[in-house]
Amino acid sequence: MKTSTALVTGANKGIGRHIAEQLAAAGCTVYVGSRDADRGRRAVEEIGPAARLLVLDVTDAASVAAAADRLTELDILVNNAGILLDVAMPQDTDPDVFRRTYETNVFGVVAVTNALLPALRRSPHGRIVNISSGTGSLGDSTGPDAKHATTGRGAAYRSSKAALNALTVFYAQALAADGVKVNALAPGLRRTELNERAATADGDPAEAAAAAVRLALLDDDGPTGTYVDWNGATVPW
């Protein structure tokens, strides 16, 4: 796996940036997916010679198609690009917030994954890692011992991650015969630009990135269709 080619979406900052850096350190050629060419270019320069810039907007069909045309060989896809627009209650959230959130967090994942499946299927060690969220766990959001608040705040983001978890299961089942492993990671609250709370968080994004890299570099006898946290512990769907 150390000669693998990887694409990390949303890799110009945050957890994605650390994932790209760590994959490069592991010996991979890494395409840094970034909507912003300038920020992506700076990330590539900082990561080093193993990094390549790929200007990619996961919500734009032409951009996704161009990425697929360029990446005819690919072993690892990390669907990291994601947005959080509002933490309001569902009844106080404009439907457009749901649409825009799903456009990136769900439909963007489907578009990029489907476009790159031919290359991933050709790989002898195809791997897909979906960066989810523990707040997308329905199991951890319900019951008397729920880890996450059950008030319904942030419903657009949290439900989009629940949908992403479902997609992880479906892709894992559909691609099992091709040897492509598909897993989801709940990275935990990390110091990123996701929202104001994350901006002041204590969590190290590099720690979460290391967990994503472990899933990206799974051995052929590794699991598929799992949902785990940064320590590798199973998270309930």
C-alpha positions as CSV (number, residue, x, y, z in Angstrom):
1,M,0.0,0.0,0.0
2,K,3.0,2.3,0.4
3,T,3.0,3.1,-3.4
4,S,-0.6,3.9,-3.5
5,T,-2.3,6.9,-5.1
6,A,-4.8,8.7,-2.9
7,L,-7.4,11.5,-3.2
8,V,-8.5,13.5,-0.1
9,T,-11.4,15.8,-0.7
10,G,-11.4,19.1,1.3
11,A,-7.7,18.6,2.0
12,N,-6.5,22.2,2.0
13,K,-7.3,22.6,5.8
14,G,-8.4,20.8,8.9
15,I,-8.5,17.1,9.3
16,G,-8.3,16.6,5.5
17,R,-5.0,18.5,5.4
18,H,-3.6,16.3,8.1
19,I,-4.8,13.1,6.3
20,A,-3.1,14.2,3.1
21,E,0.1,15.0,5.0
22,Q,0.1,11.6,6.8
23,L,-0.7,9.6,3.6
24,A,2.2,11.4,1.9
25,A,4.5,10.5,4.9
26,A,3.4,6.9,4.5
27,G,4.7,6.9,0.9
28,C,1.5,7.6,-1.0
29,T,1.1,10.0,-3.9
30,V,-1.6,12.3,-2.6
31,Y,-4.0,14.5,-4.6
32,V,-5.1,17.4,-2.4
33,G,-8.7,18.1,-3.3
34,S,-9.5,21.8,-2.8
35,R,-12.2,24.1,-4.1
36,D,-9.9,27.0,-3.5
37,A,-6.9,26.8,-5.8
38,D,-4.7,29.1,-3.8
39,R,-5.3,27.4,-0.5
40,G,-4.8,24.0,-2.2
41,R,-1.6,25.1,-3.7
42,R,-0.3,26.3,-0.3
43,A,-1.2,23.0,1.2
44,V,0.6,21.1,-1.5
45,E,3.7,23.2,-1.1
46,E,3.7,22.5,2.7
47,I,3.1,18.8,2.3
48,G,5.9,18.3,-0.1
49,P,6.8,16.5,-3.4
50,A,4.4,13.6,-2.8
51,A,1.4,16.0,-3.0
52,R,-0.5,17.1,-6.1
53,L,-3.1,19.8,-6.4
54,L,-6.5,18.8,-7.6
55,V,-9.0,21.7,-7.8
56,L,-12.2,20.0,-7.0
57,D,-15.7,21.2,-6.0
58,V,-17.7,18.1,-5.0
59,T,-20.9,19.9,-5.7
60,D,-20.0,20.7,-9.3
61,A,-20.6,18.0,-11.9
62,A,-18.0,19.3,-14.4
63,S,-15.4,19.6,-11.6
64,V,-16.0,16.0,-10.6
65,A,-15.9,14.8,-14.2
66,A,-12.6,16.5,-14.7
67,A,-11.2,14.9,-11.6
68,A,-12.2,11.5,-12.8
69,D,-10.5,12.2,-16.2
70,R,-7.3,13.0,-14.4
71,L,-7.3,10.2,-11.9
72,T,-7.3,7.2,-14.1
73,E,-5.3,5.3,-11.4
74,L,-6.5,5.6,-7.8
75,D,-6.2,3.3,-4.7
76,I,-7.6,5.4,-1.9
77,L,-10.5,7.9,-1.7
78,V,-11.1,9.8,1.5
79,N,-14.4,11.6,1.3
80,N,-13.5,14.4,3.8
81,A,-15.2,17.5,2.3
82,G,-18.1,18.5,4.5
83,I,-19.9,21.6,5.8
84,L,-22.0,22.6,8.8
85,L,-24.2,25.6,8.1
86,D,-26.5,25.8,11.1
87,V,-27.1,24.2,14.5
88,A,-30.7,25.2,14.8
89,M,-33.6,22.9,15.7
90,P,-35.1,21.2,12.7
91,Q,-38.4,23.2,12.9
92,D,-36.3,26.4,12.9
93,T,-34.1,25.4,9.9
94,D,-34.8,26.6,6.5
95,P,-35.2,23.7,4.0
96,D,-32.5,25.3,1.9
97,V,-30.0,24.7,4.7
98,F,-30.8,21.0,4.5
99,R,-30.4,21.0,0.7
100,R,-27.0,22.8,0.8
101,T,-25.7,20.6,3.5
102,Y,-26.8,17.4,1.7
103,E,-25.3,18.7,-1.5
104,T,-21.8,18.6,-0.1
105,N,-22.1,16.0,2.7
106,V,-24.1,13.4,0.9
107,F,-24.6,14.0,-2.9
108,G,-21.0,15.2,-3.2
109,V,-19.8,11.9,-1.8
110,V,-22.0,9.9,-4.2
111,A,-20.8,12.0,-7.2
112,V,-17.1,11.7,-6.4
113,T,-17.3,8.1,-5.4
114,N,-19.2,7.0,-8.4
115,A,-17.0,9.0,-10.8
116,L,-13.9,7.4,-9.4
117,L,-15.1,3.8,-9.0
118,P,-13.6,2.6,-12.3
119,A,-10.2,3.6,-11.0
120,L,-10.8,2.2,-7.6
121,R,-12.0,-1.1,-9.0
122,R,-8.9,-1.4,-11.0
123,S,-6.8,-1.1,-7.9
124,P,-5.7,-4.3,-6.2
125,H,-6.3,-2.5,-2.8
126,G,-9.2,-0.1,-3.3
127,R,-10.1,1.8,-0.1
128,I,-12.8,4.4,0.6
129,V,-12.9,6.3,3.9
130,N,-15.9,8.4,4.6
131,I,-15.4,11.1,7.3
132,S,-18.6,11.0,9.3
133,S,-19.4,12.3,12.7
134,G,-20.3,10.8,16.0
135,T,-23.3,13.1,16.1
136,G,-24.6,11.2,13.1
137,S,-25.0,8.1,15.2
138,L,-28.7,7.4,15.8
139,G,-27.7,4.8,18.4
140,D,-25.7,7.4,20.4
141,S,-28.4,10.0,19.9
142,T,-31.2,8.1,21.5
143,G,-32.0,6.4,24.8
144,P,-31.3,7.4,28.4
145,D,-27.5,7.0,28.0
146,A,-27.2,9.0,24.7
147,K,-23.8,10.5,24.2
148,H,-25.1,13.4,22.1
149,A,-27.8,15.9,22.9
150,T,-31.2,14.7,21.8
151,T,-32.7,18.2,21.4
152,G,-32.5,18.0,17.6
153,R,-30.0,20.9,17.3
154,G,-27.9,20.8,14.1
155,A,-30.4,18.4,12.4
156,A,-29.2,19.2,8.9
157,Y,-25.6,18.3,9.6
158,R,-26.3,15.4,11.9
159,S,-28.9,13.8,9.5
160,S,-26.5,14.3,6.6
161,K,-23.9,12.3,8.5
162,A,-26.5,9.6,9.3
163,A,-27.2,9.4,5.6
164,L,-23.4,9.1,4.9
165,N,-23.3,6.2,7.3
166,A,-26.0,4.5,5.4
167,L,-24.1,5.0,2.2
168,T,-21.0,3.5,3.8
169,V,-22.9,0.3,4.4
170,F,-24.4,0.2,1.0
171,Y,-21.2,0.9,-0.9
172,A,-19.4,-1.7,1.3
173,Q,-21.9,-4.3,0.4
174,A,-22.0,-3.4,-3.3
175,L,-18.2,-3.3,-3.7
176,A,-17.2,-6.3,-1.6
177,A,-16.8,-8.5,-4.6
178,D,-14.4,-6.0,-6.1
179,G,-12.2,-6.0,-3.0
180,V,-12.9,-2.3,-2.3
181,K,-13.2,-1.7,1.4
182,V,-15.5,1.1,2.6
183,N,-15.5,2.4,6.1
184,A,-16.7,5.4,8.1
185,L,-14.8,7.4,10.7
186,A,-16.2,9.5,13.6
187,P,-13.3,11.8,14.2
188,G,-14.5,13.5,17.3
189,L,-14.6,17.2,18.0
190,R,-11.3,18.6,16.6
191,R,-9.8,22.1,16.3
192,T,-10.9,23.0,12.8
193,E,-12.9,25.7,10.9
194,L,-16.1,23.6,10.8
195,N,-17.9,26.1,13.1
196,E,-17.2,28.3,16.1
197,R,-17.3,25.4,18.6
198,A,-14.7,23.5,16.6
199,A,-12.5,26.5,16.2
200,T,-11.8,26.5,19.9
201,A,-11.8,22.8,20.5
202,D,-9.0,21.0,22.3
203,G,-9.0,18.0,20.0
204,D,-6.0,17.6,17.8
205,P,-7.0,17.1,14.1
206,A,-3.8,15.1,13.5
207,E,-5.1,12.4,15.9
208,A,-8.3,12.0,13.9
209,A,-6.3,12.0,10.7
210,A,-4.2,9.1,11.9
211,A,-7.3,7.1,12.4
212,A,-8.5,7.9,8.8
213,V,-5.1,6.9,7.5
214,R,-5.3,3.5,9.3
215,L,-8.5,2.8,7.5
216,A,-7.0,4.0,4.2
217,L,-4.1,1.6,4.5
218,L,-6.0,-1.4,5.7
219,D,-4.6,-4.8,4.9
220,D,-6.6,-7.0,2.5
221,D,-7.9,-8.9,5.5
222,G,-9.1,-5.7,7.1
223,P,-12.8,-4.9,7.8
224,T,-15.3,-3.2,5.5
225,G,-18.7,-1.6,6.3
226,T,-17.6,-0.4,9.7
227,Y,-18.2,2.8,11.6
228,V,-15.4,3.5,14.1
229,D,-14.0,6.3,16.3
230,W,-10.5,7.6,16.3
231,N,-9.5,4.9,18.7
232,G,-10.9,2.2,16.4
233,A,-13.8,1.5,18.7
234,T,-17.1,0.6,17.0
235,V,-19.7,3.4,16.9
236,P,-23.4,2.4,16.8
237,W,-25.1,3.2,13.6
